[in-house]
Amino acid sequence: YTGRVIVNAGWETGYITVGDYSDSNLLGDEYPNLRYIEPIPHVGRNGFIVHQVYTWQLLRFDRNGTLIGEQNSVGSRIDIDFE
């Protein structure tokens, strides 16, 4: 998941553990304005791509939330789907 946290006006990106529905925060408020998260298929926990509005970048993270790639000049709404 990714989105804005109302109680502190921050941003959060993480995953929800299946079964107990607890969440694990991956990015905290380090990367604001993230939208359109898309997991990248992998065995176990997936990596993911998000769109950062205002900077107009695609950011790719590994399964631990470490930035491993980025692409600039993505200035419109995107639709990503990995099969």
mmCIF file of the N, C-alpha and C atoms, coordinates in Angstrom:
data_MODEL
# 
_entry.id   MODEL 
# 
loop_
_atom_site.group_PDB 
_atom_site.id 
_atom_site.type_symbol 
_atom_site.label_atom_id 
_atom_site.label_alt_id 
_atom_site.label_comp_id 
_atom_site.label_asym_id 
_atom_site.label_entity_id 
_atom_site.label_seq_id 
_atom_site.pdbx_PDB_ins_code 
_atom_site.Cartn_x 
_atom_site.Cartn_y 
_atom_site.Cartn_z 
_atom_site.occupancy 
_atom_site.B_iso_or_equiv 
_atom_site.pdbx_formal_charge 
_atom_site.auth_seq_id 
_atom_site.auth_comp_id 
_atom_site.auth_asym_id 
_atom_site.auth_atom_id 
_atom_site.pdbx_PDB_model_num 
ATOM 1   N N  . TYR A 1 1  ? 0.835  -1.180  0.000   1.00 0.00 ? 1  TYR A N  1 
ATOM 2   C CA . TYR A 1 1  ? 0.000  0.000   0.000   1.00 0.00 ? 1  TYR A CA 1 
ATOM 3   C C  . TYR A 1 1  ? 0.880  1.243   0.000   1.00 0.00 ? 1  TYR A C  1 
ATOM 4   N N  . THR A 1 2  ? 0.323  2.352   -0.416  1.00 0.00 ? 2  THR A N  1 
ATOM 5   C CA . THR A 1 2  ? 0.997  3.641   -0.310  1.00 0.00 ? 2  THR A CA 1 
ATOM 6   C C  . THR A 1 2  ? -0.052 4.722   -0.157  1.00 0.00 ? 2  THR A C  1 
ATOM 7   N N  . GLY A 1 3  ? 0.239  5.722   0.643   1.00 0.00 ? 3  GLY A N  1 
ATOM 8   C CA . GLY A 1 3  ? -0.713 6.803   0.827   1.00 0.00 ? 3  GLY A CA 1 
ATOM 9   C C  . GLY A 1 3  ? -0.314 7.768   1.913   1.00 0.00 ? 3  GLY A C  1 
ATOM 10  N N  . ARG A 1 4  ? -1.141 8.767   2.097   1.00 0.00 ? 4  ARG A N  1 
ATOM 11  C CA . ARG A 1 4  ? -0.906 9.818   3.083   1.00 0.00 ? 4  ARG A CA 1 
ATOM 12  C C  . ARG A 1 4  ? -1.508 9.416   4.420   1.00 0.00 ? 4  ARG A C  1 
ATOM 13  N N  . VAL A 1 5  ? -0.778 9.688   5.497   1.00 0.00 ? 5  VAL A N  1 
ATOM 14  C CA . VAL A 1 5  ? -1.246 9.394   6.848   1.00 0.00 ? 5  VAL A CA 1 
ATOM 15  C C  . VAL A 1 5  ? -1.879 10.663  7.406   1.00 0.00 ? 5  VAL A C  1 
ATOM 16  N N  . ILE A 1 6  ? -3.168 10.627  7.678   1.00 0.00 ? 6  ILE A N  1 
ATOM 17  C CA . ILE A 1 6  ? -3.902 11.825  8.081   1.00 0.00 ? 6  ILE A CA 1 
ATOM 18  C C  . ILE A 1 6  ? -3.432 12.367  9.422   1.00 0.00 ? 6  ILE A C  1 
ATOM 19  N N  . VAL A 1 7  ? -3.135 11.493  10.370  1.00 0.00 ? 7  VAL A N  1 
ATOM 20  C CA . VAL A 1 7  ? -2.830 11.956  11.733  1.00 0.00 ? 7  VAL A CA 1 
ATOM 21  C C  . VAL A 1 7  ? -1.552 12.776  11.821  1.00 0.00 ? 7  VAL A C  1 
ATOM 22  N N  . ASN A 1 8  ? -0.576 12.537  10.929  1.00 0.00 ? 8  ASN A N  1 
ATOM 23  C CA . ASN A 1 8  ? 0.662  13.312  10.990  1.00 0.00 ? 8  ASN A CA 1 
ATOM 24  C C  . ASN A 1 8  ? 1.013  13.995  9.669   1.00 0.00 ? 8  ASN A C  1 
ATOM 25  N N  . ALA A 1 9  ? 0.108  13.943  8.697   1.00 0.00 ? 9  ALA A N  1 
ATOM 26  C CA . ALA A 1 9  ? 0.295  14.556  7.373   1.00 0.00 ? 9  ALA A CA 1 
ATOM 27  C C  . ALA A 1 9  ? 1.553  14.029  6.674   1.00 0.00 ? 9  ALA A C  1 
ATOM 28  N N  . GLY A 1 10 ? 1.965  12.810  7.018   1.00 0.00 ? 10 GLY A N  1 
ATOM 29  C CA . GLY A 1 10 ? 3.131  12.195  6.382   1.00 0.00 ? 10 GLY A CA 1 
ATOM 30  C C  . GLY A 1 10 ? 2.709  11.209  5.307   1.00 0.00 ? 10 GLY A C  1 
ATOM 31  N N  . TRP A 1 11 ? 3.688  10.492  4.782   1.00 0.00 ? 11 TRP A N  1 
ATOM 32  C CA . TRP A 1 11 ? 3.442  9.490   3.750   1.00 0.00 ? 11 TRP A CA 1 
ATOM 33  C C  . TRP A 1 11 ? 3.993  8.154   4.212   1.00 0.00 ? 11 TRP A C  1 
ATOM 34  N N  . GLU A 1 12 ? 3.377  7.092   3.743   1.00 0.00 ? 12 GLU A N  1 
ATOM 35  C CA . GLU A 1 12 ? 3.781  5.762   4.177   1.00 0.00 ? 12 GLU A CA 1 
ATOM 36  C C  . GLU A 1 12 ? 3.601  4.774   3.036   1.00 0.00 ? 12 GLU A C  1 
ATOM 37  N N  . THR A 1 13 ? 4.539  3.859   2.904   1.00 0.00 ? 13 THR A N  1 
ATOM 38  C CA . THR A 1 13 ? 4.454  2.771   1.937   1.00 0.00 ? 13 THR A CA 1 
ATOM 39  C C  . THR A 1 13 ? 4.895  1.502   2.636   1.00 0.00 ? 13 THR A C  1 
ATOM 40  N N  . GLY A 1 14 ? 4.118  0.445   2.484   1.00 0.00 ? 14 GLY A N  1 
ATOM 41  C CA . GLY A 1 14 ? 4.454  -0.801  3.155   1.00 0.00 ? 14 GLY A CA 1 
ATOM 42  C C  . GLY A 1 14 ? 3.654  -1.953  2.596   1.00 0.00 ? 14 GLY A C  1 
ATOM 43  N N  . TYR A 1 15 ? 3.527  -3.002  3.376   1.00 0.00 ? 15 TYR A N  1 
ATOM 44  C CA . TYR A 1 15 ? 2.732  -4.153  2.971   1.00 0.00 ? 15 TYR A CA 1 
ATOM 45  C C  . TYR A 1 15 ? 1.962  -4.682  4.175   1.00 0.00 ? 15 TYR A C  1 
ATOM 46  N N  . ILE A 1 16 ? 0.876  -5.345  3.889   1.00 0.00 ? 16 ILE A N  1 
ATOM 47  C CA . ILE A 1 16 ? 0.035  -5.925  4.929   1.00 0.00 ? 16 ILE A CA 1 
ATOM 48  C C  . ILE A 1 16 ? 0.264  -7.425  4.932   1.00 0.00 ? 16 ILE A C  1 
ATOM 49  N N  . THR A 1 17 ? 0.603  -7.971  6.083   1.00 0.00 ? 17 THR A N  1 
ATOM 50  C CA . THR A 1 17 ? 0.882  -9.393  6.210   1.00 0.00 ? 17 THR A CA 1 
ATOM 51  C C  . THR A 1 17 ? -0.418 -10.186 6.133   1.00 0.00 ? 17 THR A C  1 
ATOM 52  N N  . VAL A 1 18 ? -0.452 -11.175 5.284   1.00 0.00 ? 18 VAL A N  1 
ATOM 53  C CA . VAL A 1 18 ? -1.636 -12.016 5.131   1.00 0.00 ? 18 VAL A CA 1 
ATOM 54  C C  . VAL A 1 18 ? -1.825 -12.840 6.405   1.00 0.00 ? 18 VAL A C  1 
ATOM 55  N N  . GLY A 1 19 ? -3.053 -12.932 6.863   1.00 0.00 ? 19 GLY A N  1 
ATOM 56  C CA . GLY A 1 19 ? -3.354 -13.750 8.034   1.00 0.00 ? 19 GLY A CA 1 
ATOM 57  C C  . GLY A 1 19 ? -3.703 -12.907 9.237   1.00 0.00 ? 19 GLY A C  1 
ATOM 58  N N  . ASP A 1 20 ? -2.739 -12.105 9.710   1.00 0.00 ? 20 ASP A N  1 
ATOM 59  C CA . ASP A 1 20 ? -3.035 -11.292 10.893  1.00 0.00 ? 20 ASP A CA 1 
ATOM 60  C C  . ASP A 1 20 ? -3.311 -9.833  10.526  1.00 0.00 ? 20 ASP A C  1 
ATOM 61  N N  . TYR A 1 21 ? -3.202 -9.481  9.268   1.00 0.00 ? 21 TYR A N  1 
ATOM 62  C CA . TYR A 1 21 ? -3.481 -8.139  8.761   1.00 0.00 ? 21 TYR A CA 1 
ATOM 63  C C  . TYR A 1 21 ? -2.666 -7.053  9.445   1.00 0.00 ? 21 TYR A C  1 
ATOM 64  N N  . SER A 1 22 ? -1.487 -7.405  9.941   1.00 0.00 ? 22 SER A N  1 
ATOM 65  C CA . SER A 1 22 ? -0.596 -6.376  10.481  1.00 0.00 ? 22 SER A CA 1 
ATOM 66  C C  . SER A 1 22 ? 0.181  -5.771  9.318   1.00 0.00 ? 22 SER A C  1 
ATOM 67  N N  . ASP A 1 23 ? 0.603  -4.523  9.501   1.00 0.00 ? 23 ASP A N  1 
ATOM 68  C CA . ASP A 1 23 ? 1.313  -3.879  8.404   1.00 0.00 ? 23 ASP A CA 1 
ATOM 69  C C  . ASP A 1 23 ? 2.773  -3.670  8.759   1.00 0.00 ? 23 ASP A C  1 
ATOM 70  N N  . SER A 1 24 ? 3.604  -3.643  7.734   1.00 0.00 ? 24 SER A N  1 
ATOM 71  C CA . SER A 1 24 ? 5.027  -3.374  7.885   1.00 0.00 ? 24 SER A CA 1 
ATOM 72  C C  . SER A 1 24 ? 5.373  -2.172  7.026   1.00 0.00 ? 24 SER A C  1 
ATOM 73  N N  . ASN A 1 25 ? 5.778  -1.096  7.658   1.00 0.00 ? 25 ASN A N  1 
ATOM 74  C CA . ASN A 1 25 ? 6.117  0.131   6.962   1.00 0.00 ? 25 ASN A CA 1 
ATOM 75  C C  . ASN A 1 25 ? 7.492  -0.021  6.322   1.00 0.00 ? 25 ASN A C  1 
ATOM 76  N N  . LEU A 1 26 ? 7.600  0.267   5.031   1.00 0.00 ? 26 LEU A N  1 
ATOM 77  C CA . LEU A 1 26 ? 8.874  0.126   4.320   1.00 0.00 ? 26 LEU A CA 1 
ATOM 78  C C  . LEU A 1 26 ? 9.595  1.455   4.113   1.00 0.00 ? 26 LEU A C  1 
ATOM 79  N N  . LEU A 1 27 ? 8.873  2.497   3.733   1.00 0.00 ? 27 LEU A N  1 
ATOM 80  C CA . LEU A 1 27 ? 9.534  3.735   3.351   1.00 0.00 ? 27 LEU A CA 1 
ATOM 81  C C  . LEU A 1 27 ? 9.318  4.886   4.321   1.00 0.00 ? 27 LEU A C  1 
ATOM 82  N N  . GLY A 1 28 ? 8.358  4.790   5.202   1.00 0.00 ? 28 GLY A N  1 
ATOM 83  C CA . GLY A 1 28 ? 8.100  5.903   6.108   1.00 0.00 ? 28 GLY A CA 1 
ATOM 84  C C  . GLY A 1 28 ? 7.791  7.165   5.330   1.00 0.00 ? 28 GLY A C  1 
ATOM 85  N N  . ASP A 1 29 ? 8.299  8.293   5.776   1.00 0.00 ? 29 ASP A N  1 
ATOM 86  C CA . ASP A 1 29 ? 8.034  9.570   5.121   1.00 0.00 ? 29 ASP A CA 1 
ATOM 87  C C  . ASP A 1 29 ? 9.195  9.998   4.225   1.00 0.00 ? 29 ASP A C  1 
ATOM 88  N N  . GLU A 1 30 ? 10.080 9.043   3.893   1.00 0.00 ? 30 GLU A N  1 
ATOM 89  C CA . GLU A 1 30 ? 11.265 9.363   3.112   1.00 0.00 ? 30 GLU A CA 1 
ATOM 90  C C  . GLU A 1 30 ? 10.924 9.775   1.679   1.00 0.00 ? 30 GLU A C  1 
ATOM 91  N N  . TYR A 1 31 ? 9.873  9.188   1.106   1.00 0.00 ? 31 TYR A N  1 
ATOM 92  C CA . TYR A 1 31 ? 9.452  9.492   -0.256  1.00 0.00 ? 31 TYR A CA 1 
ATOM 93  C C  . TYR A 1 31 ? 8.006  9.965   -0.228  1.00 0.00 ? 31 TYR A C  1 
ATOM 94  N N  . PRO A 1 32 ? 7.774  11.275  -0.240  1.00 0.00 ? 32 PRO A N  1 
ATOM 95  C CA . PRO A 1 32 ? 6.399  11.780  -0.209  1.00 0.00 ? 32 PRO A CA 1 
ATOM 96  C C  . PRO A 1 32 ? 5.739  11.722  -1.586  1.00 0.00 ? 32 PRO A C  1 
ATOM 97  N N  . ASN A 1 33 ? 4.435  11.939  -1.588  1.00 0.00 ? 33 ASN A N  1 
ATOM 98  C CA . ASN A 1 33 ? 3.649  12.087  -2.813  1.00 0.00 ? 33 ASN A CA 1 
ATOM 99  C C  . ASN A 1 33 ? 3.690  10.868  -3.722  1.00 0.00 ? 33 ASN A C  1 
ATOM 100 N N  . LEU A 1 34 ? 3.655  9.669   -3.129  1.00 0.00 ? 34 LEU A N  1 
ATOM 101 C CA . LEU A 1 34 ? 3.677  8.442   -3.917  1.00 0.00 ? 34 LEU A CA 1 
ATOM 102 C C  . LEU A 1 34 ? 2.268  7.999   -4.258  1.00 0.00 ? 34 LEU A C  1 
ATOM 103 N N  . ARG A 1 35 ? 2.083  7.587   -5.484  1.00 0.00 ? 35 ARG A N  1 
ATOM 104 C CA . ARG A 1 35 ? 0.789  7.105   -5.976  1.00 0.00 ? 35 ARG A CA 1 
ATOM 105 C C  . ARG A 1 35 ? 1.017  5.876   -6.850  1.00 0.00 ? 35 ARG A C  1 
ATOM 106 N N  . TYR A 1 36 ? -0.056 5.163   -7.111  1.00 0.00 ? 36 TYR A N  1 
ATOM 107 C CA . TYR A 1 36 ? -0.072 4.093   -8.112  1.00 0.00 ? 36 TYR A CA 1 
ATOM 108 C C  . TYR A 1 36 ? 0.976  3.021   -7.882  1.00 0.00 ? 36 TYR A C  1 
ATOM 109 N N  . ILE A 1 37 ? 0.930  2.386   -6.755  1.00 0.00 ? 37 ILE A N  1 
ATOM 110 C CA . ILE A 1 37 ? 1.887  1.319   -6.451  1.00 0.00 ? 37 ILE A CA 1 
ATOM 111 C C  . ILE A 1 37 ? 1.554  0.069   -7.258  1.00 0.00 ? 37 ILE A C  1 
ATOM 112 N N  . GLU A 1 38 ? 2.581  -0.605  -7.731  1.00 0.00 ? 38 GLU A N  1 
ATOM 113 C CA . GLU A 1 38 ? 2.398  -1.857  -8.481  1.00 0.00 ? 38 GLU A CA 1 
ATOM 114 C C  . GLU A 1 38 ? 3.471  -2.843  -8.055  1.00 0.00 ? 38 GLU A C  1 
ATOM 115 N N  . PRO A 1 39 ? 3.087  -3.995  -7.486  1.00 0.00 ? 39 PRO A N  1 
ATOM 116 C CA . PRO A 1 39 ? 4.070  -5.005  -7.122  1.00 0.00 ? 39 PRO A CA 1 
ATOM 117 C C  . PRO A 1 39 ? 4.704  -5.651  -8.347  1.00 0.00 ? 39 PRO A C  1 
ATOM 118 N N  . ILE A 1 40 ? 5.942  -6.068  -8.204  1.00 0.00 ? 40 ILE A N  1 
ATOM 119 C CA . ILE A 1 40 ? 6.655  -6.783  -9.266  1.00 0.00 ? 40 ILE A CA 1 
ATOM 120 C C  . ILE A 1 40 ? 6.711  -8.253  -8.858  1.00 0.00 ? 40 ILE A C  1 
ATOM 121 N N  . PRO A 1 41 ? 6.177  -9.140  -9.686  1.00 0.00 ? 41 PRO A N  1 
ATOM 122 C CA . PRO A 1 41 ? 6.116  -10.556 -9.308  1.00 0.00 ? 41 PRO A CA 1 
ATOM 123 C C  . PRO A 1 41 ? 7.481  -11.137 -8.959  1.00 0.00 ? 41 PRO A C  1 
ATOM 124 N N  . HIS A 1 42 ? 7.499  -11.930 -7.895  1.00 0.00 ? 42 HIS A N  1 
ATOM 125 C CA . HIS A 1 42 ? 8.723  -12.562 -7.408  1.00 0.00 ? 42 HIS A CA 1 
ATOM 126 C C  . HIS A 1 42 ? 8.307  -13.626 -6.412  1.00 0.00 ? 42 HIS A C  1 
ATOM 127 N N  . VAL A 1 43 ? 9.146  -14.581 -6.159  1.00 0.00 ? 43 VAL A N  1 
ATOM 128 C CA . VAL A 1 43 ? 8.867  -15.579 -5.134  1.00 0.00 ? 43 VAL A CA 1 
ATOM 129 C C  . VAL A 1 43 ? 9.055  -14.924 -3.769  1.00 0.00 ? 43 VAL A C  1 
ATOM 130 N N  . GLY A 1 44 ? 8.107  -15.070 -2.876  1.00 0.00 ? 44 GLY A N  1 
ATOM 131 C CA . GLY A 1 44 ? 8.187  -14.413 -1.570  1.00 0.00 ? 44 GLY A CA 1 
ATOM 132 C C  . GLY A 1 44 ? 7.686  -12.983 -1.669  1.00 0.00 ? 44 GLY A C  1 
ATOM 133 N N  . ARG A 1 45 ? 8.223  -12.101 -0.828  1.00 0.00 ? 45 ARG A N  1 
ATOM 134 C CA . ARG A 1 45 ? 7.818  -10.692 -0.883  1.00 0.00 ? 45 ARG A CA 1 
ATOM 135 C C  . ARG A 1 45 ? 8.312  -10.044 -2.156  1.00 0.00 ? 45 ARG A C  1 
ATOM 136 N N  . ASN A 1 46 ? 7.430  -9.301  -2.802  1.00 0.00 ? 46 ASN A N  1 
ATOM 137 C CA . ASN A 1 46 ? 7.730  -8.690  -4.087  1.00 0.00 ? 46 ASN A CA 1 
ATOM 138 C C  . ASN A 1 46 ? 8.419  -7.345  -3.926  1.00 0.00 ? 46 ASN A C  1 
ATOM 139 N N  . GLY A 1 47 ? 9.116  -6.930  -4.981  1.00 0.00 ? 47 GLY A N  1 
ATOM 140 C CA . GLY A 1 47 ? 9.516  -5.545  -5.106  1.00 0.00 ? 47 GLY A CA 1 
ATOM 141 C C  . GLY A 1 47 ? 8.328  -4.769  -5.645  1.00 0.00 ? 47 GLY A C  1 
ATOM 142 N N  . PHE A 1 48 ? 8.494  -3.476  -5.861  1.00 0.00 ? 48 PHE A N  1 
ATOM 143 C CA . PHE A 1 48 ? 7.366  -2.686  -6.339  1.00 0.00 ? 48 PHE A CA 1 
ATOM 144 C C  . PHE A 1 48 ? 7.837  -1.418  -7.037  1.00 0.00 ? 48 PHE A C  1 
ATOM 145 N N  . ILE A 1 49 ? 6.940  -0.855  -7.850  1.00 0.00 ? 49 ILE A N  1 
ATOM 146 C CA . ILE A 1 49 ? 7.153  0.418   -8.535  1.00 0.00 ? 49 ILE A CA 1 
ATOM 147 C C  . ILE A 1 49 ? 6.070  1.375   -8.067  1.00 0.00 ? 49 ILE A C  1 
ATOM 148 N N  . VAL A 1 50 ? 6.444  2.628   -7.839  1.00 0.00 ? 50 VAL A N  1 
ATOM 149 C CA . VAL A 1 50 ? 5.469  3.675   -7.495  1.00 0.00 ? 50 VAL A CA 1 
ATOM 150 C C  . VAL A 1 50 ? 5.733  4.890   -8.369  1.00 0.00 ? 50 VAL A C  1 
ATOM 151 N N  . HIS A 1 51 ? 4.711  5.724   -8.508  1.00 0.00 ? 51 HIS A N  1 
ATOM 152 C CA . HIS A 1 51 ? 4.825  6.981   -9.244  1.00 0.00 ? 51 HIS A CA 1 
ATOM 153 C C  . HIS A 1 51 ? 4.867  8.103   -8.227  1.00 0.00 ? 51 HIS A C  1 
ATOM 154 N N  . GLN A 1 52 ? 5.911  8.921   -8.277  1.00 0.00 ? 52 GLN A N  1 
ATOM 155 C CA . GLN A 1 52 ? 6.018  10.058  -7.368  1.00 0.00 ? 52 GLN A CA 1 
ATOM 156 C C  . GLN A 1 52 ? 5.583  11.310  -8.117  1.00 0.00 ? 52 GLN A C  1 
ATOM 157 N N  . VAL A 1 53 ? 4.420  11.834  -7.719  1.00 0.00 ? 53 VAL A N  1 
ATOM 158 C CA . VAL A 1 53 ? 3.916  13.048  -8.368  1.00 0.00 ? 53 VAL A CA 1 
ATOM 159 C C  . VAL A 1 53 ? 4.717  14.244  -7.875  1.00 0.00 ? 53 VAL A C  1 
ATOM 160 N N  . TYR A 1 54 ? 4.659  15.321  -8.599  1.00 0.00 ? 54 TYR A N  1 
ATOM 161 C CA . TYR A 1 54 ? 5.407  16.567  -8.371  1.00 0.00 ? 54 TYR A CA 1 
ATOM 162 C C  . TYR A 1 54 ? 6.853  16.450  -8.833  1.00 0.00 ? 54 TYR A C  1 
ATOM 163 N N  . THR A 1 55 ? 7.525  15.325  -8.634  1.00 0.00 ? 55 THR A N  1 
ATOM 164 C CA . THR A 1 55 ? 8.854  15.130  -9.231  1.00 0.00 ? 55 THR A CA 1 
ATOM 165 C C  . THR A 1 55 ? 8.717  14.381  -10.548 1.00 0.00 ? 55 THR A C  1 
ATOM 166 N N  . TRP A 1 56 ? 7.573  13.746  -10.790 1.00 0.00 ? 56 TRP A N  1 
ATOM 167 C CA . TRP A 1 56 ? 7.245  13.009  -12.006 1.00 0.00 ? 56 TRP A CA 1 
ATOM 168 C C  . TRP A 1 56 ? 8.247  11.903  -12.293 1.00 0.00 ? 56 TRP A C  1 
ATOM 169 N N  . GLN A 1 57 ? 8.489  11.084  -11.274 1.00 0.00 ? 57 GLN A N  1 
ATOM 170 C CA . GLN A 1 57 ? 9.406  9.963   -11.425 1.00 0.00 ? 57 GLN A CA 1 
ATOM 171 C C  . GLN A 1 57 ? 8.689  8.646   -11.171 1.00 0.00 ? 57 GLN A C  1 
ATOM 172 N N  . LEU A 1 58 ? 9.173  7.606   -11.829 1.00 0.00 ? 58 LEU A N  1 
ATOM 173 C CA . LEU A 1 58 ? 8.852  6.237   -11.449 1.00 0.00 ? 58 LEU A CA 1 
ATOM 174 C C  . LEU A 1 58 ? 9.993  5.759   -10.573 1.00 0.00 ? 58 LEU A C  1 
ATOM 175 N N  . LEU A 1 59 ? 9.673  5.196   -9.418  1.00 0.00 ? 59 LEU A N  1 
ATOM 176 C CA . LEU A 1 59 ? 10.688 4.707   -8.502  1.00 0.00 ? 59 LEU A CA 1 
ATOM 177 C C  . LEU A 1 59 ? 10.512 3.210   -8.328  1.00 0.00 ? 59 LEU A C  1 
ATOM 178 N N  . ARG A 1 60 ? 11.594 2.457   -8.475  1.00 0.00 ? 60 ARG A N  1 
ATOM 179 C CA . ARG A 1 60 ? 11.542 1.003   -8.288  1.00 0.00 ? 60 ARG A CA 1 
ATOM 180 C C  . ARG A 1 60 ? 12.304 0.634   -7.018  1.00 0.00 ? 60 ARG A C  1 
ATOM 181 N N  . PHE A 1 61 ? 11.659 -0.168  -6.188  1.00 0.00 ? 61 PHE A N  1 
ATOM 182 C CA . PHE A 1 61 ? 12.234 -0.602  -4.931  1.00 0.00 ? 61 PHE A CA 1 
ATOM 183 C C  . PHE A 1 61 ? 12.302 -2.124  -4.899  1.00 0.00 ? 61 PHE A C  1 
ATOM 184 N N  . ASP A 1 62 ? 13.299 -2.656  -4.183  1.00 0.00 ? 62 ASP A N  1 
ATOM 185 C CA . ASP A 1 62 ? 13.344 -4.099  -3.989  1.00 0.00 ? 62 ASP A CA 1 
ATOM 186 C C  . ASP A 1 62 ? 12.377 -4.479  -2.867  1.00 0.00 ? 62 ASP A C  1 
ATOM 187 N N  . ARG A 1 63 ? 12.340 -5.728  -2.520  1.00 0.00 ? 63 ARG A N  1 
ATOM 188 C CA . ARG A 1 63 ? 11.363 -6.211  -1.534  1.00 0.00 ? 63 ARG A CA 1 
ATOM 189 C C  . ARG A 1 63 ? 11.608 -5.678  -0.133  1.00 0.00 ? 63 ARG A C  1 
ATOM 190 N N  . ASN A 1 64 ? 12.787 -5.091  0.114   1.00 0.00 ? 64 ASN A N  1 
ATOM 191 C CA . ASN A 1 64 ? 13.094 -4.521  1.428   1.00 0.00 ? 64 ASN A CA 1 
ATOM 192 C C  . ASN A 1 64 ? 12.882 -3.017  1.481   1.00 0.00 ? 64 ASN A C  1 
ATOM 193 N N  . GLY A 1 65 ? 12.418 -2.424  0.386   1.00 0.00 ? 65 GLY A N  1 
ATOM 194 C CA . GLY A 1 65 ? 12.187 -0.984  0.357   1.00 0.00 ? 65 GLY A CA 1 
ATOM 195 C C  . GLY A 1 65 ? 13.411 -0.173  -0.002  1.00 0.00 ? 65 GLY A C  1 
ATOM 196 N N  . THR A 1 66 ? 14.415 -0.807  -0.614  1.00 0.00 ? 66 THR A N  1 
ATOM 197 C CA . THR A 1 66 ? 15.622 -0.104  -1.049  1.00 0.00 ? 66 THR A CA 1 
ATOM 198 C C  . THR A 1 66 ? 15.446 0.349   -2.492  1.00 0.00 ? 66 THR A C  1 
ATOM 199 N N  . LEU A 1 67 ? 15.667 1.623   -2.757  1.00 0.00 ? 67 LEU A N  1 
ATOM 200 C CA . LEU A 1 67 ? 15.550 2.156   -4.109  1.00 0.00 ? 67 LEU A CA 1 
ATOM 201 C C  . LEU A 1 67 ? 16.593 1.508   -5.010  1.00 0.00 ? 67 LEU A C  1 
ATOM 202 N N  . ILE A 1 68 ? 16.153 0.902   -6.125  1.00 0.00 ? 68 ILE A N  1 
ATOM 203 C CA . ILE A 1 68 ? 17.084 0.238   -7.037  1.00 0.00 ? 68 ILE A CA 1 
ATOM 204 C C  . ILE A 1 68 ? 16.990 0.778   -8.457  1.00 0.00 ? 68 ILE A C  1 
ATOM 205 N N  . GLY A 1 69 ? 16.096 1.737   -8.714  1.00 0.00 ? 69 GLY A N  1 
ATOM 206 C CA . GLY A 1 69 ? 16.004 2.318   -10.046 1.00 0.00 ? 69 GLY A CA 1 
ATOM 207 C C  . GLY A 1 69 ? 14.996 3.442   -10.086 1.00 0.00 ? 69 GLY A C  1 
ATOM 208 N N  . GLU A 1 70 ? 15.160 4.331   -11.058 1.00 0.00 ? 70 GLU A N  1 
ATOM 209 C CA . GLU A 1 70 ? 14.211 5.429   -11.226 1.00 0.00 ? 70 GLU A CA 1 
ATOM 210 C C  . GLU A 1 70 ? 14.195 5.879   -12.669 1.00 0.00 ? 70 GLU A C  1 
ATOM 211 N N  . GLN A 1 71 ? 13.071 6.464   -13.066 1.00 0.00 ? 71 GLN A N  1 
ATOM 212 C CA . GLN A 1 71 ? 12.934 7.008   -14.411 1.00 0.00 ? 71 GLN A CA 1 
ATOM 213 C C  . GLN A 1 71 ? 12.273 8.369   -14.279 1.00 0.00 ? 71 GLN A C  1 
ATOM 214 N N  . ASN A 1 72 ? 12.850 9.368   -14.912 1.00 0.00 ? 72 ASN A N  1 
ATOM 215 C CA . ASN A 1 72 ? 12.335 10.735  -14.851 1.00 0.00 ? 72 ASN A CA 1 
ATOM 216 C C  . ASN A 1 72 ? 11.328 11.000  -15.951 1.00 0.00 ? 72 ASN A C  1 
ATOM 217 N N  . SER A 1 73 ? 10.666 12.136  -15.856 1.00 0.00 ? 73 SER A N  1 
ATOM 218 C CA . SER A 1 73 ? 9.779  12.680  -16.888 1.00 0.00 ? 73 SER A CA 1 
ATOM 219 C C  . SER A 1 73 ? 8.563  11.814  -17.161 1.00 0.00 ? 73 SER A C  1 
ATOM 220 N N  . VAL A 1 74 ? 7.974  11.260  -16.111 1.00 0.00 ? 74 VAL A N  1 
ATOM 221 C CA . VAL A 1 74 ? 6.719  10.520  -16.252 1.00 0.00 ? 74 VAL A CA 1 
ATOM 222 C C  . VAL A 1 74 ? 5.633  11.441  -15.718 1.00 0.00 ? 74 VAL A C  1 
ATOM 223 N N  . GLY A 1 75 ? 5.097  12.293  -16.589 1.00 0.00 ? 75 GLY A N  1 
ATOM 224 C CA . GLY A 1 75 ? 4.273  13.405  -16.135 1.00 0.00 ? 75 GLY A CA 1 
ATOM 225 C C  . GLY A 1 75 ? 2.786  13.231  -16.307 1.00 0.00 ? 75 GLY A C  1 
ATOM 226 N N  . SER A 1 76 ? 2.293  12.025  -16.359 1.00 0.00 ? 76 SER A N  1 
ATOM 227 C CA . SER A 1 76 ? 0.848  11.839  -16.451 1.00 0.00 ? 76 SER A CA 1 
ATOM 228 C C  . SER A 1 76 ? 0.467  10.599  -15.652 1.00 0.00 ? 76 SER A C  1 
ATOM 229 N N  . ARG A 1 77 ? -0.823 10.396  -15.500 1.00 0.00 ? 77 ARG A N  1 
ATOM 230 C CA . ARG A 1 77 ? -1.268 9.205   -14.808 1.00 0.00 ? 77 ARG A CA 1 
ATOM 231 C C  . ARG A 1 77 ? -0.790 7.969   -15.562 1.00 0.00 ? 77 ARG A C  1 
ATOM 232 N N  . ILE A 1 78 ? -0.387 6.963   -14.803 1.00 0.00 ? 78 ILE A N  1 
ATOM 233 C CA . ILE A 1 78 ? 0.155  5.775   -15.433 1.00 0.00 ? 78 ILE A CA 1 
ATOM 234 C C  . ILE A 1 78 ? -0.697 4.562   -15.108 1.00 0.00 ? 78 ILE A C  1 
ATOM 235 N N  . ASP A 1 79 ? -0.568 3.561   -15.919 1.00 0.00 ? 79 ASP A N  1 
ATOM 236 C CA . ASP A 1 79 ? -1.224 2.288   -15.673 1.00 0.00 ? 79 ASP A CA 1 
ATOM 237 C C  . ASP A 1 79 ? -0.186 1.211   -15.928 1.00 0.00 ? 79 ASP A C  1 
ATOM 238 N N  . ILE A 1 80 ? 0.229  0.526   -14.860 1.00 0.00 ? 80 ILE A N  1 
ATOM 239 C CA . ILE A 1 80 ? 1.253  -0.506  -14.968 1.00 0.00 ? 80 ILE A CA 1 
ATOM 240 C C  . ILE A 1 80 ? 0.632  -1.825  -14.552 1.00 0.00 ? 80 ILE A C  1 
ATOM 241 N N  . ASP A 1 81 ? 0.948  -2.878  -15.283 1.00 0.00 ? 81 ASP A N  1 
ATOM 242 C CA . ASP A 1 81 ? 0.480  -4.191  -14.902 1.00 0.00 ? 81 ASP A CA 1 
ATOM 243 C C  . ASP A 1 81 ? 1.522  -5.224  -15.297 1.00 0.00 ? 81 ASP A C  1 
ATOM 244 N N  . PHE A 1 82 ? 1.993  -5.982  -14.319 1.00 0.00 ? 82 PHE A N  1 
ATOM 245 C CA . PHE A 1 82 ? 2.943  -7.046  -14.592 1.00 0.00 ? 82 PHE A CA 1 
ATOM 246 C C  . PHE A 1 82 ? 2.198  -8.378  -14.526 1.00 0.00 ? 82 PHE A C  1 
ATOM 247 N N  . GLU A 1 83 ? 2.431  -9.230  -15.482 1.00 0.00 ? 83 GLU A N  1 
ATOM 248 C CA . GLU A 1 83 ? 1.762  -10.528 -15.517 1.00 0.00 ? 83 GLU A CA 1 
ATOM 249 C C  . GLU A 1 83 ? 2.716  -11.602 -15.037 1.00 0.00 ? 83 GLU A C  1 
# 
